[in-house]
């Protein structure tokens, strides 16, 4: 029976048991097992189909070879491989994957750290005799992965260096794609690609990691770059090559040092690297190299020290994830702007949660009343207005989210502004300080929070431009406990936009971009606002360390009438036309291999 048939049989057995057994916990458990297995194997086989549709065939590889010979720029690409006791077949396949490249101006530089398996020397000597582009250094002893890598680096004569582990594989078109990009921009210093994993037997590829374009804060939360990375050799030498004391995270440390010295960084959104699963590899499980994570934190601390940044590096929400927690400068006041119209129960819950659960105390609340009519609303205003940190202003015109907030900002003198919906409720005490950490940075324009529906599923974890033809929230409806696609629900990261249901911005940035566009009365005004911020060169940050509940559209109502739906469509078209070049190019913090027809980072076909 083939694998697909075996899985179908397992699904059938689970379904059969769920029907035979009496109702109760066991039956529900088996049903959950069935759907979990089905979803898992659907993803596995969908990716096999994606590979079939997106992998160049022999004819295309031949065309690439011919095309690359016509390029004006033919850089020598040097692939370095530190070697120490790999499995025989893994090493052979690793070397063969370089020999199979459709771009042939490369050199393979291997340094064996005194492997005690006799076949290692035989394999390396055989390949080096067969192809002069393969250079080998046999070391008398194992210098560790950093030392072995530096010995391989000593063999390099090329302008660019690519990193390859001794049991991993390069896609046959990997170097072609790198050189293709370098011909478009030869000033690039650092290039990275997407990757996937390959089973021990090399028979099955799985778990693709489709990455965002260059995201500096994402890199400080995890080594999202990993493989395949190619960097200018001169820069590698300038930053001191590989450093000892970072075993397991030596590549992360090098990437942090190299990217800290250049802004000429590019991403190739193609699977160019296959990371092999093995018993000792992180590809098989994050717990396989526990020693790597303290070294990763050490690399981050070194990076922050070089930059003169006052921050501490903490463990993140899962293994291999980290939190850079920035120290707060004193004397930073925040004005929390809350637009509202009646529905006092929502507003009271929101404000009570702010006062009860906010550890950062230098804030005021500015309530913007929009034509409330109920007496209970004004009774509440009279009571809450006695609180010295609460002010109330009145916006006497029809609802317009953009105009209301612009009006409110004109009444603000604080350095920082937090836009907050009245149908939100604070969850964790550090929410405000976690956002201020980034709002205080001069390179950051806006900061967004992690929002949940009342049933503890994700409502907002950042915005994806182009989703559903407009813009939508990533990971919508994911479980609160989920880490999301490649950990993205659990890390501080760069994005193109965040929701203004809870968004912090410095007042000077707000004024620099002209505030919210009042032509967008209800929807997408926050997306447009964030894109204006990006256009000015600022970063947008999402932090999962600011958590609130958001009962979406409870205060305003949903787009459930013909008039509201028409208004929504008009705002989408306005957004698409205004930011046409972004919609055409794609969200740089998403990936063109992922669909825009769902929020779950599913494959695009």
Secondary structure, 3 states (H helix, E strand, C coil): CCHHHHHHHHHHHHHHHHHHCCCCHHHHHHHHHHHHHHHHHHHHHHHHHHHHHHCCCHHHHHHHHHHHCCCCCCCCEEEEEEECCCCHHHHHHHHHHHHCCCCCCEEEEEEECCCCCHHHHHHHHHHHHHCCCEEEEECCCCCHHHHHHHHHHCCCCCCEEEECCCCCEECCCHHHHHHHHHHHCCCCCEEEEEEEEECCCCCCEEEEECCCCCCHHHHCCCCCCCCCEEEEHHHHHHCCCCCCCCCCCHHHHHHHHHHCCCCCEEEEEEEEEEEECCCCCCCCCHHHHCHHHHHHHHHHHHHHHHHCCCEEEEECCCCCCEEEEECCCCCCCEEEEEEECCCHHHHHHHHHHHHHHCCCCCEEEEEEECCCCCHHHHHHHHHHCCCCCEEEEECCCCCCHHHHHHHHHCCCCCCEEEEECCCEEECCCCHHHHHHHHHCCCCEEEEEEEEECCCCEEEECCEEECHHHCEEECCCCCECCCCCHHHCCCCCEEECECCCCEEEEEHHHHHHCCCCCCCCCCCCHHHHHHHHHHHCCCEEEEEEEEEEEECCCCCCCCCCCHHHHHHHHHHHHHHHHHCHHHHHHCCCCCCCCECCCCCCCCECC
